[in-house]
C-alpha cells in the first residue's frame, strides 16, 4: 500500500476567489467583518497557524493579524472572533482585530497570508505584523496566500 499524498496547504474563501473582488460587507463600506475562510492541507507537525493580511498597494498596510490560531482550525466564519482565532495583533490603524479593505483611491490588492507553524509563537498581547512575521522565521513549515481586490 502506497502512502496517501498530502493535499497542498491552501486558504480559500466562499466569499471571493483568488484575484477576485472582495464583497463590500467585508470592507469599510459594509459591516467590516472578516470574510469566511477555509483552511486545507495543514502540514503534519503544525502546532499553530498565523494570519497576516496586508495591502501591498499601500506600502504593506496591515488589516489583520492573528497569531495563535489552533492548528486544528479548518474554517474561520465571517467575523471570526478571538474565541476562534486566539489573540490578535495590531493593524496599521493601531487597533486589534480585523479592519477590512478601504483604499483611498483605485483598486487595491489584499493578500491574506496563512502560516503553518511548528510551534506557537513566543508572543502575547497585540504584536504588530512585523513582530509576528519575525517570530515565525525558523518556525514556519509552510505558507499559502489568498489575494482579493477592492475598489470603493
N, CA, C and O of each residue as an XYZ file, in Angstrom:
608
protein
N       0.850     -1.183      0.000
C       0.000      0.000      0.000
C       0.894      1.243      0.000
O       1.781      1.371      0.844
N       0.665      2.146     -0.933
C       1.479      3.358     -1.001
C       0.874      4.447     -0.127
O      -0.340      4.493      0.071
N       1.729      5.323      0.396
C       1.208      6.400      1.247
C       0.301      7.329      0.450
O       0.479      7.523     -0.753
N      -0.671      7.895      1.146
C      -1.579      8.854      0.527
C      -0.861     10.185      0.388
O      -0.326     10.699      1.370
N      -0.838     10.762     -0.826
C      -0.171     12.058     -0.964
C      -0.920     13.115     -0.159
O      -2.150     13.106     -0.091
N      -0.173     14.013      0.442
C      -0.818     15.066      1.226
C      -1.365     16.141      0.283
O      -0.834     16.378     -0.802
N      -2.417     16.764      0.729
C      -3.016     17.846     -0.051
C      -2.174     19.100      0.118
O      -1.526     19.276      1.150
N      -2.174     19.969     -0.875
C      -1.407     21.213     -0.715
C      -2.048     22.106      0.356
O      -3.268     22.134      0.522
N      -1.196     22.822      1.065
C      -1.637     23.798      2.055
C      -2.352     24.904      1.301
O      -1.803     25.445      0.341
N      -3.572     25.255      1.715
C      -4.336     26.238      0.956
C      -5.274     27.044      1.851
O      -5.690     26.608      2.925
N      -5.582     28.233      1.358
C      -6.508     29.152      2.002
C      -7.484     29.614      0.938
O      -7.074     30.157     -0.088
N      -8.764     29.407      1.170
C      -9.794     29.826      0.215
C     -10.909     30.548      0.974
O     -10.960     30.527      2.204
N     -11.797     31.183      0.215
C     -12.951     31.852      0.806
C     -14.177     31.583     -0.061
O     -14.100     31.591     -1.289
N     -15.298     31.348      0.592
C     -16.559     31.193     -0.146
C     -17.083     32.556     -0.595
O     -18.026     32.617     -1.383
N     -16.492     33.649     -0.110
C     -16.950     34.998     -0.443
C     -16.294     35.552     -1.711
O     -16.886     36.379     -2.404
N     -15.064     35.096     -2.019
C     -14.357     35.579     -3.208
C     -13.279     34.576     -3.580
O     -12.749     33.867     -2.725
N     -12.966     34.527     -4.855
C     -11.922     33.637     -5.346
C     -10.595     34.359     -5.465
O     -10.516     35.577     -5.305
N      -9.555     33.591     -5.747
C      -8.211     34.156     -5.925
C      -8.237     35.261     -6.975
O      -8.657     35.036     -8.110
N      -7.786     36.463     -6.591
C      -7.706     37.600     -7.504
C      -9.023     38.306     -7.765
O      -9.062     39.267     -8.533
N     -10.102     37.850     -7.144
C     -11.426     38.432     -7.369
C     -11.727     39.531     -6.351
O     -11.013     39.708     -5.364
N     -12.810     40.263     -6.626
C     -13.219     41.363     -5.744
C     -13.767     40.842     -4.417
O     -14.536     39.881     -4.381
N     -13.361     41.487     -3.339
C     -13.871     41.183     -2.005
C     -15.216     41.894     -1.861
O     -15.297     43.098     -2.101
N     -16.281     41.170     -1.472
C     -17.587     41.816     -1.319
C     -17.565     42.942     -0.279
O     -16.838     42.871      0.711
N     -18.367     43.970     -0.518
C     -18.405     45.163      0.330
C     -18.643     44.902      1.796
O     -18.172     45.669      2.636
N     -19.367     43.830      2.137
C     -19.656     43.581      3.566
C     -18.401     43.255      4.376
O     -18.428     43.295      5.606
N     -17.293     42.930      3.683
C     -16.036     42.621      4.376
C     -15.063     43.787      4.295
O     -13.853     43.605      4.438
N     -15.599     44.999      4.062
C     -14.792     46.197      3.879
C     -15.333     47.339      4.730
O     -16.315     47.178      5.455
N     -14.678     48.495      4.631
C     -15.135     49.682      5.362
C     -16.462     50.210      4.821
O     -17.107     51.041      5.461
N     -16.872     49.730      3.645
C     -18.141     50.165      3.074
C     -19.319     49.328      3.559
O     -20.459     49.576      3.166
N     -19.057     48.357      4.394
C     -20.091     47.486      4.956
C     -19.855     47.328      6.440
O     -19.254     48.202      7.064
N     -20.317     46.222      7.026
C     -20.115     45.987      8.452
C     -18.655     45.735      8.842
O     -18.319     45.722     10.026
N     -17.789     45.533      7.838
C     -16.347     45.381      8.082
C     -16.021     44.115      8.866
O     -15.153     44.126      9.738
N     -16.719     43.023      8.554
C     -16.429     41.721      9.153
C     -15.353     41.026      8.334
O     -15.257     41.236      7.125
N     -14.549     40.205      8.982
C     -13.587     39.388      8.236
C     -14.359     38.401      7.366
O     -15.428     37.936      7.761
N     -13.831     38.076      6.187
C     -14.521     37.134      5.303
C     -14.405     35.701      5.820
O     -13.494     35.389      6.587
N     -15.325     34.831      5.402
C     -15.192     33.424      5.776
C     -13.979     32.827      5.059
O     -13.757     33.084      3.876
N     -13.204     32.034      5.785
C     -12.004     31.424      5.222
C     -12.016     29.928      5.494
O     -12.472     29.479      6.546
N     -11.512     29.163      4.536
C     -11.379     27.720      4.683
C      -9.907     27.367      4.552
O      -9.226     27.816      3.629
N      -9.430     26.567      5.477
C      -8.029     26.165      5.538
C      -7.948     24.676      5.217
O      -8.684     23.875      5.792
N      -7.069     24.311      4.315
C      -6.915     22.905      3.957
C      -5.464     22.512      3.833
O      -4.586     23.359      3.669
N      -5.218     21.216      3.912
C      -3.872     20.688      3.711
C      -2.855     21.143      4.728
O      -1.684     21.324      4.394
N      -3.281     21.334      5.978
C      -2.345     21.779      7.018
C      -1.241     20.718      7.152
O      -1.538     19.539      7.342
N       0.017     21.131      7.056
C       1.118     20.160      7.118
C       1.190     19.416      8.451
O       0.863     19.967      9.503
N       1.623     18.161      8.388
C       1.858     17.389      9.608
C       2.874     18.141     10.463
O       3.807     18.748      9.937
N       2.693     18.100     11.755
C       3.614     18.767     12.666
C       3.271     20.213     12.939
O       3.993     20.888     13.673
N       2.176     20.711     12.361
C       1.769     22.098     12.608
C       1.219     22.220     14.024
O       0.311     21.485     14.411
N       1.771     23.146     14.787
C       1.332     23.378     16.165
C       0.346     24.541     16.264
O      -0.494     24.574     17.163
N       0.452     25.488     15.342
C      -0.414     26.673     15.346
C      -0.389     27.297     13.954
O       0.483     27.008     13.134
N      -1.361     28.152     13.719
C      -1.445     28.905     12.470
C      -1.398     30.394     12.790
O      -1.752     30.811     13.892
N      -0.962     31.183     11.830
C      -0.997     32.644     11.962
C      -1.507     33.212     10.642
O      -1.282     32.635      9.578
N      -2.192     34.340     10.720
C      -2.724     35.021      9.544
C      -2.289     36.478      9.591
O      -2.388     37.135     10.627
N      -1.806     36.973      8.457
C      -1.495     38.394      8.308
C      -2.129     38.839      6.996
O      -1.947     38.194      5.964
N      -2.867     39.934      7.036
C      -3.466     40.492      5.821
C      -2.848     41.861      5.580
O      -2.903     42.747      6.432
N      -2.256     42.013      4.394
C      -1.606     43.278      4.013
C      -2.134     43.769      2.675
O      -2.597     42.992      1.839
N      -2.051     45.069      2.503
C      -2.353     45.730      1.235
C      -1.017     46.162      0.629
O      -0.465     47.186      1.033
N      -0.484     45.395     -0.340
C       0.820     45.757     -0.913
C       0.774     47.039     -1.737
O       1.814     47.627     -2.033
N      -0.430     47.475     -2.109
C      -0.570     48.707     -2.888
C      -0.587     49.946     -2.002
O      -0.619     51.073     -2.494
N      -0.564     49.725     -0.693
C      -0.493     50.832      0.275
C       0.705     50.581      1.201
O       0.606     50.694      2.423
N       1.828     50.240      0.581
C       3.084     50.003      1.306
C       2.963     48.980      2.431
O       3.562     49.141      3.494
N       2.182     47.929      2.189
C       2.073     46.847      3.168
C       1.153     47.125      4.340
O       1.289     46.509      5.398
N       0.211     48.054      4.161
C      -0.731     48.406      5.229
C      -1.366     47.131      5.781
O      -1.828     46.288      5.011
N      -1.393     46.984      7.099
C      -1.862     45.759      7.748
C      -3.324     45.885      8.156
O      -3.724     46.839      8.823
N      -4.113     44.893      7.734
C      -5.548     44.865      8.010
C      -5.953     43.838      9.060
O      -7.038     43.934      9.634
N      -5.078     42.843      9.320
C      -5.453     41.791     10.269
C      -4.218     41.004     10.660
O      -3.369     40.705      9.820
N      -4.122     40.670     11.930
C      -3.053     39.813     12.444
C      -3.671     38.888     13.489
O      -4.265     39.355     14.461
N      -3.531     37.580     13.289
C      -3.922     36.578     14.290
C      -2.773     35.590     14.357
O      -2.299     35.130     13.319
N      -2.319     35.257     15.543
C      -1.068     34.507     15.617
C      -1.071     33.235     16.464
O      -0.036     32.571     16.535
N      -2.150     32.870     17.092
C      -2.231     31.607     17.834
C      -3.489     30.850     17.418
O      -4.200     30.317     18.270
N      -3.766     30.800     16.132
C      -4.933     30.076     15.620
C      -4.635     28.582     15.788
O      -3.583     28.119     15.348
N      -5.536     27.821     16.414
C      -5.282     26.392     16.603
C      -5.042     25.672     15.271
O      -5.717     25.943     14.278
N      -4.084     24.760     15.265
C      -3.734     24.015     14.048
C      -4.891     23.169     13.540
O      -4.922     22.816     12.361
N      -5.831     22.842     14.398
C      -6.983     22.027     14.011
C      -8.075     22.839     13.306
O      -9.091     22.279     12.895
N      -7.876     24.134     13.167
C      -8.880     25.007     12.559
C      -8.957     24.753     11.062
O      -7.950     24.819     10.357
N     -10.166     24.461     10.582
C     -10.382     24.247      9.150
C     -11.219     25.356      8.531
O     -11.185     25.573      7.320
N     -11.974     26.060      9.379
C     -12.809     27.155      8.880
C     -12.819     28.302      9.871
O     -12.878     28.105     11.085
N     -12.759     29.496      9.326
C     -12.964     30.708     10.111
C     -14.226     31.349      9.563
O     -14.246     31.776      8.409
N     -15.277     31.426     10.363
C     -16.511     32.019      9.869
C     -16.353     33.518      9.635
O     -15.419     34.137     10.146
N     -17.258     34.089      8.872
C     -17.258     35.543      8.677
C     -17.306     36.202     10.046
O     -18.066     35.787     10.921
N     -16.485     37.236     10.225
C     -16.454     37.944     11.500
C     -15.833     37.122     12.614
O     -16.188     37.296     13.780
N     -14.904     36.223     12.274
C     -14.287     35.337     13.270
C     -13.832     36.131     14.489
O     -13.175     37.166     14.374
N     -14.196     35.623     15.640
C     -13.897     36.305     16.899
C     -12.638     35.730     17.538
O     -12.120     34.699     17.108
N     -12.165     36.403     18.553
C     -10.974     35.971     19.284
C     -11.175     34.554     19.834
O     -10.211     33.798     19.950
N     -12.412     34.190     20.174
C     -12.682     32.845     20.691
C     -12.265     31.780     19.678
O     -11.867     30.683     20.069
N     -12.350     32.083     18.396
C     -11.961     31.153     17.333
C     -10.490     31.333     16.988
O      -9.772     30.351     16.795
N     -10.041     32.565     16.912
C      -8.698     32.887     16.439
C      -7.603     32.776     17.478
O      -6.466     32.438     17.151
N      -7.931     33.054     18.713
C      -6.895     33.257     19.713
C      -6.530     34.734     19.690
O      -7.287     35.544     19.155
N      -5.388     35.101     20.259
C      -5.005     36.512     20.336
C      -4.837     37.140     18.947
O      -4.456     36.471     17.987
N      -5.125     38.413     18.872
C      -4.957     39.137     17.613
C      -3.964     40.277     17.797
O      -3.831     40.847     18.880
N      -3.278     40.589     16.714
C      -2.287     41.663     16.749
C      -2.868     42.973     16.283
O      -4.069     43.099     16.044
N      -1.982     43.952     16.159
C      -2.372     45.307     15.768
C      -2.387     45.478     14.257
O      -1.539     44.949     13.538
N      -3.373     46.229     13.803
C      -3.436     46.651     12.410
C      -2.589     47.915     12.253
O      -2.050     48.435     13.229
N      -2.481     48.392     11.044
C      -1.757     49.650     10.821
C      -2.500     50.841     11.398
O      -1.928     51.925     11.517
N      -3.768     50.663     11.761
C      -4.523     51.728     12.433
C      -4.181     51.773     13.919
O      -4.568     52.709     14.618
N      -3.451     50.754     14.406
C      -3.107     50.687     15.821
C      -4.158     49.993     16.654
O      -4.083     50.010     17.883
N      -5.140     49.380     16.008
C      -6.203     48.668     16.711
C      -6.025     47.164     16.526
O      -5.386     46.712     15.576
N      -6.599     46.402     17.447
C      -6.547     44.947     17.355
C      -7.812     44.457     16.652
O      -8.883     45.042     16.809
N      -7.681     43.377     15.875
C      -8.824     42.801     15.179
C      -8.777     43.113     13.697
O      -7.831     43.732     13.207
N      -9.793     42.684     13.000
C      -9.871     42.853     11.545
C     -10.359     44.248     11.182
O     -11.325     44.745     11.761
N      -9.701     44.866     10.243
C     -10.152     46.117      9.613
C     -10.059     45.867      8.115
O      -8.967     45.660      7.585
N     -11.175     45.884      7.445
C     -11.236     45.489      6.042
C     -10.697     46.512      5.069
O     -10.308     47.619      5.440
N     -10.686     46.105      3.802
C     -10.218     46.992      2.741
C     -10.928     48.338      2.755
O     -12.135     48.424      2.983
N     -10.145     49.393      2.506
C     -10.676     50.752      2.481
C      -9.690     51.633      1.716
O      -9.157     52.596      2.268
N      -9.447     51.299      0.436
C      -8.407     52.035     -0.299
C      -8.776     53.501     -0.497
O      -9.941     53.823     -0.732
N      -7.787     54.388     -0.404
C      -8.055     55.814     -0.597
C      -8.418     56.143     -2.036
O      -9.147     57.100     -2.293
N      -7.906     55.345     -2.984
C      -8.241     55.552     -4.394
C      -7.855     54.298     -5.167
O      -6.983     53.540     -4.743
N      -8.500     54.090     -6.284
C      -8.159     52.967     -7.152
C      -8.493     51.614     -6.563
O      -9.107     51.512     -5.501
N      -8.081     50.584     -7.267
C      -8.277     49.210     -6.835
C      -6.995     48.728     -6.163
O      -5.903     48.863     -6.715
N      -7.142     48.170     -4.979
C      -6.002     47.644     -4.236
C      -6.130     46.138     -4.089
O      -7.225     45.581     -4.163
N      -4.986     45.486     -3.879
C      -4.937     44.045     -3.606
C      -4.771     43.843     -2.110
O      -4.112     44.628     -1.427
N      -5.383     42.772     -1.613
C      -5.318     42.413     -0.199
C      -4.855     40.970     -0.122
O      -5.549     40.055     -0.566
N      -3.667     40.777      0.450
C      -3.054     39.460      0.491
C      -3.223     38.870      1.886
O      -2.680     39.380      2.866
N      -3.994     37.779      1.953
C      -4.195     37.019      3.172
C      -3.104     35.945      3.180
O      -3.138     35.027      2.360
N      -2.148     36.048      4.088
C      -1.068     35.066      4.177
C      -1.298     34.206      5.415
O      -1.447     34.713      6.527
N      -1.324     32.893      5.195
C      -1.523     31.928      6.270
C      -0.210     31.178      6.492
O       0.389     30.657      5.551
N       0.219     31.133      7.738
C       1.459     30.454      8.126
C       1.127     29.192      8.907
O       0.308     29.235      9.825
N       1.749     28.067      8.558
C       1.690     26.846      9.356
C       2.970     26.838     10.188
O       4.072     26.839      9.639
N       2.825     26.831     11.503
C       3.965     26.988     12.408
C       4.273     25.699     13.153
O       3.361     24.991     13.582
N       5.544     25.396     13.305
C       5.979     24.189     14.007
C       5.800     24.302     15.517
O       5.786     23.293     16.221
N       5.666     25.514     16.008
C       5.428     25.755     17.426
C       4.722     27.094     17.582
O       4.800     27.961     16.711
N       4.035     27.244     18.702
C       3.364     28.510     18.974
C       4.407     29.619     19.048
O       5.535     29.397     19.488
N       4.024     30.791     18.622
C       4.947     31.927     18.650
C       5.093     32.454     20.069
O       4.109     32.510     20.806
N       6.306     32.843     20.467
C       6.541     33.340     21.825
C       6.126     34.807     21.954
O       6.937     35.669     22.292
N       4.863     35.070     21.681
C       4.325     36.434     21.702
C       3.082     36.469     22.571
O       2.444     35.442     22.803
N       2.749     37.637     23.042
C       1.500     37.846     23.769
C       1.034     39.266     23.499
O       1.745     40.065     22.890
N      -0.156     39.562     23.958
C      -0.690     40.902     23.747
C      -1.090     41.116     22.301
O      -1.644     40.224     21.659
N      -0.804     42.311     21.790
C      -1.204     42.693     20.436
C       0.027     43.076     19.607
O       0.256     44.257     19.347
N       0.824     42.074     19.188
C       2.016     42.384     18.406
C       1.650     42.901     17.013
O       0.533     42.714     16.532
N       2.610     43.543     16.394
C       2.430     44.010     15.015
C       2.650     42.847     14.052
O       3.154     41.795     14.445
N       2.274     43.039     12.806
C       2.515     42.028     11.773
C       4.008     41.764     11.638
O       4.420     40.614     11.485
N       4.822     42.811     11.693
C       6.270     42.633     11.584
C       6.800     41.761     12.719
O       7.675     40.925     12.496
N       6.285     41.944     13.919
C       6.728     41.136     15.059
C       6.302     39.678     14.890
O       7.065     38.765     15.202
N       5.082     39.464     14.398
C       4.601     38.097     14.162
C       5.435     37.431     13.075
O       5.849     36.282     13.225
N       5.680     38.142     11.987
C       6.458     37.561     10.891
C       7.900     37.282     11.315
O       8.479     36.282     10.889
N       8.485     38.137     12.138
C       9.847     37.901     12.632
C       9.873     36.669     13.539
O      10.783     35.846     13.438
N       8.888     36.539     14.416
C       8.825     35.388     15.318
C       8.564     34.090     14.552
O       8.964     33.015     15.000
N       7.897     34.185     13.403
C       7.584     32.996     12.600
C       8.810     32.457     11.859
O       8.830     31.291     11.464
N       9.831     33.299     11.669
C      11.041     32.836     10.977
C      11.655     31.678     11.748
O      11.846     31.759     12.961
N      11.962     30.606     11.040
C      12.529     29.432     11.667
C      11.489     28.508     12.282
O      11.822     27.412     12.732
N      10.227     28.941     12.305
C       9.128     28.130     12.839
C       8.074     27.845     11.769
O       7.077     27.178     12.047
N       8.282     28.338     10.563
C       7.284     28.215      9.507
C       7.504     26.938      8.704
O       8.556     26.744      8.095
N       6.495     26.071      8.713
C       6.528     24.832      7.931
C       6.072     25.086      6.497
O       6.592     24.484      5.557
N       5.086     25.993      6.333
C       4.543     26.298      5.007
C       3.763     27.603      5.083
O       3.305     28.006      6.153
N       3.619     28.252      3.944
C       2.742     29.425      3.827
C       1.870     29.244      2.604
O       2.216     28.520      1.670
N       0.745     29.910      2.626
C      -0.133     29.959      1.469
C      -0.814     31.322      1.489
O      -0.930     31.950      2.541
N      -1.259     31.770      0.334
C      -1.906     33.081      0.267
C      -3.230     33.016     -0.489
O      -3.472     32.116     -1.292
N      -4.060     33.985     -0.208
C      -5.297     34.243     -0.939
C      -5.319     35.743     -1.160
O      -5.206     36.513     -0.206
N      -5.464     36.168     -2.407
C      -5.461     37.587     -2.718
C      -6.816     37.999     -3.278
O      -7.337     37.378     -4.204
N      -7.376     39.062     -2.695
C      -8.610     39.656     -3.185
C      -8.342     41.110     -3.537
O      -7.302     41.660     -3.174
N      -9.271     41.728     -4.240
C      -9.125     43.125     -4.620
C     -10.335     43.911     -4.105
O     -11.386     43.343     -3.807
N     -10.157     45.232     -4.009
C     -11.287     46.075     -3.641
C     -11.080     47.489     -4.175
O      -9.966     48.012     -4.204
N     -12.189     48.084     -4.595
C     -12.261     49.470     -5.050
C     -13.565     50.025     -4.494
O     -14.621     49.414     -4.659
N     -13.498     51.187     -3.833
C     -14.770     51.773     -3.328
C     -14.925     53.206     -3.773
O     -15.921     53.850     -3.446
